[in-house]
Amino acid sequence: MGGDHGTPVTIPAAVAFVKSQPNVELVLVGKEEFIRAELQKLNAAEHPRLSIRNATEIVAMDDPVEVALRRKRDSSMRVAISLVRDGQAHACVSAGNTGALMAISRYLLKTLPGVDRPAICTILPNQKNGPTYMLDLGANVDCGPDHLRQFARMASALVSSVEGKSKPTVGLLNVGTEEIKGNDVVKRASELLREDHTKGVLNYYGNVEGNDIFEGTTDIIVCDGFVGNVTLKAVEGLGRFFRVVLTSEFKSSFFNMLGALIARRALKAISKRMNPSRFNGASLLGLRGLVFKSHGSADAFAYECAIQRAYDAVQRDVLQRISNTMAELLPQLEADGSGAAADSHEQKTA
């Protein structure tokens, strides 16, 4: 029911996905009359692998977290996450209110041992024709060094599982590559990541800058949620601006239109390669369940990509992989006092 468009986007995406994957079942959570109406339009009302779970309330995109968490106890978002908690679904996908999704997920699913805060992780395209995983993208605007290290460890487990890389490279987003650059939090986080590199826990590359995101310098880029969210929104805005300018210029004259016609195959390939919809679906890492966040403005194709991402995570047992990684590191975290340091920072910033 969430996102900018609701069921006119989510239901067609669900129908398309269930048709493409013969071994998947989807539970459509929300107001039943709206869901059935969309299914009727698509001639999918009786599809055997689509079921409906009615929810009487909807978390609006501008609802405060307290309202979503405490007052709307029968919201589609809460019911969907409850299905994951109760083992009736392997993963939840939502295009709804990000803050509410994180708060309800954390409340119902709880965090994994050794994880203080969940983080939002997504993938971005790079020049090497592969993905760059980036986190956090808005869940934690104020982080301590230990939180950044936890993000790196969780992302490393994720990429190792999904991409098949045993030791994916990790970069720390900074204002320069030199070790003397950055604020105190980033400098201390870099020290912790270097310690993990020495111990063989992580494959830490070092500091990276904004241009490294799309150059594919590292497999993973770690930052706090404030920096990550601003970066993501700037990238999305630039992509839309580029598309508008390109379209406008090609239509500005006969010769430009002729050039576009000649180069249409290359332009189509470029559009496909850089289409942000292909990379839709950010995972909420660190929870005891799989939850994926779709862009609120996603169209049906983009939302289907988010469902695909959740499906892939289930197939590759990502949750167990991250859980095992954090469990293996938990004695070390307790020994070096990382948990205490994170708790202290949590109290200071609460």
C-alpha positions in Angstrom: 0.0 0.0 0.0 3.0 2.3 0.4 5.1 4.5 -1.9 3.9 7.3 -4.1 1.6 5.1 -6.2 0.5 2.2 -4.0 -1.3 -0.8 -5.5 -1.2 0.4 -9.2 2.5 -0.2 -9.0 3.0 -2.9 -6.4 0.4 -5.4 -7.6 1.5 -5.4 -11.3 5.0 -5.9 -10.1 4.0 -8.8 -7.9 2.0 -10.4 -10.6 4.9 -10.1 -13.1 7.4 -11.5 -10.6 5.3 -14.5 -9.6 4.8 -15.4 -13.2 8.6 -15.2 -13.8 9.5 -17.4 -10.8 7.6 -20.7 -10.7 8.8 -21.6 -7.2 7.8 -18.5 -5.3 4.6 -17.5 -3.4 3.7 -13.9 -2.6 1.5 -12.6 0.2 0.0 -9.3 -0.7 -0.6 -7.3 2.5 -3.0 -4.4 2.6 -6.6 -3.4 2.2 -8.2 -6.4 0.5 -10.7 -4.5 -1.7 -8.0 -2.4 -3.3 -5.7 -5.4 -3.9 -8.5 -7.5 -5.4 -9.5 -4.7 -7.7 -5.9 -4.5 -9.1 -5.7 -8.3 -9.4 -9.0 -8.3 -11.4 -7.6 -5.8 -13.8 -4.6 -8.1 -14.5 -6.7 -11.3 -14.6 -4.8 -12.6 -11.7 -7.5 -12.8 -9.0 -7.3 -16.6 -8.8 -3.6 -17.0 -9.2 -2.6 -20.0 -7.0 0.6 -18.5 -5.7 -0.8 -15.1 -4.8 -2.6 -14.7 -1.5 -4.0 -11.7 0.4 -3.5 -10.7 4.0 -6.0 -8.0 4.9 -4.7 -5.0 6.9 -7.1 -2.2 7.8 -4.6 0.7 8.2 -1.9 2.3 6.1 1.2 4.1 7.2 1.2 7.4 5.3 4.5 8.7 3.8 4.4 11.6 6.2 3.3 9.8 9.3 5.6 10.3 12.3 7.4 7.2 13.5 5.5 7.2 16.8 2.1 7.1 14.9 3.2 4.2 12.8 4.7 2.3 15.7 2.2 2.9 18.5 -1.1 3.8 16.9 -1.4 1.9 13.6 -1.1 -1.6 14.9 -2.9 -3.1 12.0 -1.0 -1.3 9.2 0.0 -3.2 6.1 3.6 -2.5 7.0 3.3 -3.9 10.5 1.3 -7.0 9.4 3.9 -7.7 6.6 6.8 -7.5 9.0 4.9 -9.7 11.5 4.7 -12.4 8.9 8.5 -12.4 8.7 8.8 -12.5 12.5 6.4 -15.4 12.8 8.1 -17.4 10.1 5.1 -17.1 7.6 7.2 -15.2 5.1 10.9 -15.3 4.3 11.2 -11.6 3.5 9.2 -8.3 3.4 9.4 -5.7 0.6 7.9 -2.3 1.1 7.9 1.1 -0.7 6.5 2.9 2.3 7.7 5.4 4.9 11.4 4.6 5.5 11.6 5.8 9.1 8.5 3.8 10.0 9.7 0.7 8.2 13.0 0.8 10.1 11.4 1.5 13.4 8.7 -1.2 13.1 11.2 -3.7 11.7 13.6 -3.1 14.6 10.8 -3.3 17.1 9.3 -6.5 15.8 12.3 -8.4 14.5 15.0 -7.1 16.9 18.7 -6.8 15.9 21.2 -9.6 15.5 23.7 -10.2 18.4 26.6 -7.9 18.0 24.6 -5.3 16.0 23.7 -2.1 17.7 21.9 -0.4 14.8 20.5 -1.8 11.5 21.7 0.0 8.4 20.2 0.6 4.9 22.4 -0.9 2.2 21.8 -0.5 -1.6 23.8 -1.1 -4.8 24.9 1.5 -7.3 26.4 0.8 -10.8 30.0 1.5 -11.5 32.4 1.7 -14.5 33.5 -1.9 -14.1 30.0 -2.9 -15.0 29.4 -4.3 -11.5 27.7 -3.2 -8.3 29.1 -0.9 -5.6 27.4 -1.7 -2.3 26.9 1.4 -0.1 25.6 1.9 3.5 24.2 3.5 5.5 21.7 5.5 3.5 19.7 7.2 6.1 18.8 4.9 9.0 21.5 6.4 11.2 22.4 10.0 10.7 24.7 10.1 13.7 27.1 7.2 14.0 30.1 6.3 16.2 33.2 4.5 14.9 32.0 1.1 16.1 28.7 1.5 14.2 30.7 2.1 11.0 32.8 -1.0 11.7 29.6 -3.1 12.2 28.2 -1.8 8.9 31.4 -2.9 7.2 31.2 -6.3 8.7 27.6 -6.9 7.8 28.1 -5.6 4.2 31.1 -7.8 3.8 29.0 -10.8 4.8 26.2 -9.7 2.4 28.5 -9.2 -0.6 30.4 -12.3 0.0 27.2 -14.3 -0.1 25.4 -12.5 -3.0 28.4 -11.8 -5.2 30.5 -14.9 -4.4 33.5 -12.8 -3.3 35.2 -14.4 -0.3 36.9 -11.1 0.8 35.2 -8.1 -0.8 37.0 -4.8 -0.5 35.8 -2.2 1.9 36.3 1.6 1.6 35.5 4.3 4.1 33.9 7.4 2.5 36.0 10.4 3.4 36.9 13.9 2.2 40.3 12.6 1.1 42.2 9.3 0.8 45.0 10.4 3.2 44.8 9.0 6.7 45.0 12.4 8.3 41.7 13.5 6.5 38.2 13.4 8.1 36.6 14.1 11.4 37.4 12.2 14.6 34.7 9.6 14.0 35.9 8.7 10.5 39.6 8.6 11.7 38.8 6.3 14.6 36.6 4.1 12.3 39.5 3.8 9.9 41.7 2.6 12.7 39.2 0.0 13.7 38.8 -1.2 10.1 42.6 -1.4 9.7 42.6 -3.6 12.8 40.0 -5.9 11.3 42.1 -6.0 8.1 45.1 -7.1 10.1 43.1 -9.8 11.8 41.7 -11.0 8.5 38.2 -10.1 9.4 37.8 -7.5 6.6 39.6 -6.7 3.4 39.9 -2.9 4.1 41.1 -0.8 1.2 41.3 2.5 3.1 39.6 5.9 2.6 37.8 6.5 -0.6 36.1 9.6 -2.0 32.8 10.3 -3.8 34.2 9.6 -7.3 35.2 6.1 -6.2 31.6 5.1 -5.8 31.1 4.9 -9.6 34.7 4.0 -10.5 34.2 0.7 -8.6 37.3 1.2 -6.5 35.9 -1.0 -3.8 33.1 -3.5 -3.5 31.7 -1.7 -0.4 31.6 1.9 0.7 30.8 2.7 4.3 29.5 6.0 5.6 27.0 7.4 8.1 23.4 7.8 7.2 23.5 11.5 6.8 26.3 11.5 4.2 24.9 8.3 2.5 21.4 9.7 2.1 22.6 13.1 0.7 24.9 11.3 -1.7 22.1 8.9 -2.9 19.6 11.7 -3.4 22.2 13.8 -5.3 23.0 10.9 -7.5 19.3 10.3 -8.3 18.8 14.0 -9.0 21.8 14.0 -11.4 20.5 11.0 -13.2 17.1 12.6 -13.8 18.8 15.9 -14.9 21.1 14.0 -17.3 18.1 12.2 -18.9 16.1 15.4 -19.2 19.0 17.3 -20.8 19.8 14.5 -23.2 16.2 14.1 -24.3 15.9 17.9 -24.7 19.0 18.2 -26.8 18.2 15.3 -29.1 14.8 16.9 -29.8 16.2 20.4 -30.3 17.0 20.1 -34.0 16.6 17.8 -37.0 20.2 16.8 -37.1 20.3 16.0 -33.4 17.2 13.8 -33.9 18.9 12.1 -36.8 22.0 11.6 -34.7 19.8 10.0 -32.0 18.2 7.7 -34.5 21.7 6.6 -35.7 22.9 6.0 -32.2 19.7 4.5 -30.9 21.2 1.1 -30.1 24.0 2.6 -28.2 21.6 5.0 -26.4 19.4 2.0 -25.5 22.3 0.1 -24.1 23.5 3.1 -22.1 20.0 3.7 -20.7 19.7 0.0 -19.7 23.1 0.0 -18.0 22.5 3.2 -16.1 18.8 2.7 -15.3 18.5 3.2 -11.6 15.4 1.0 -11.5 17.6 -2.1 -12.0 19.2 -1.3 -8.7 16.1 -0.7 -6.7 15.7 -2.5 -3.4 17.8 -1.6 -0.4 18.3 -4.1 2.4 17.9 -3.3 6.1 21.0 -5.1 7.4 21.4 -6.2 11.0 17.8 -7.4 11.7 16.7 -10.9 12.6 14.7 -11.0 9.4 14.9 -9.9 5.8 13.3 -6.5 5.0 13.8 -4.6 1.7 13.0 -1.0 1.0 11.9 0.1 -2.4 12.1 3.7 -3.6 8.7 5.4 -2.9 8.7 6.7 -6.5 9.4 3.3 -8.1 7.4 2.2 -11.1 6.3 -1.4 -11.5 9.6 -2.5 -13.2 11.6 -1.0 -10.3 9.4 -2.5 -7.7 9.7 -5.9 -9.3 13.5 -5.5 -9.1 13.2 -4.9 -5.4 11.2 -8.2 -5.0 13.9 -9.9 -7.0 16.5 -8.6 -4.7 14.6 -9.9 -1.7 14.1 -13.3 -3.4 17.9 -13.5 -4.2 18.7 -12.8 -0.6 16.5 -15.6 0.6 17.9 -18.0 -2.0 21.5 -17.3 -1.0 20.7 -17.5 2.8 22.0 -14.0 3.3 20.4 -13.6 6.8 22.2 -16.7 8.1 25.5 -15.6 6.6 25.3 -12.3 8.3 24.2 -13.9 11.5 27.0 -16.3 11.5 29.6 -13.6 10.8 28.4 -11.4 13.7 28.2 -14.4 16.0 31.8 -15.4 15.2 32.9 -11.8 15.9 30.8 -11.4 19.1 33.4 -12.7 21.5 36.0 -10.3 20.0 33.5 -7.4 20.2 33.0 -8.0 23.9 36.7 -8.4 24.5 37.7 -5.2 22.9 34.8 -3.2 24.4 33.2 -2.3 21.1 29.7 -2.9 22.4 30.3 -0.7 25.4 31.7 2.1 23.2 28.7 1.9 20.9 26.3 1.9 23.9 28.1 5.0 25.2 27.7 6.8 21.9 24.0 5.8 21.8 23.4 7.4 25.2 25.2 10.6 24.1 23.1 11.0 20.9 19.7 9.7 22.2 
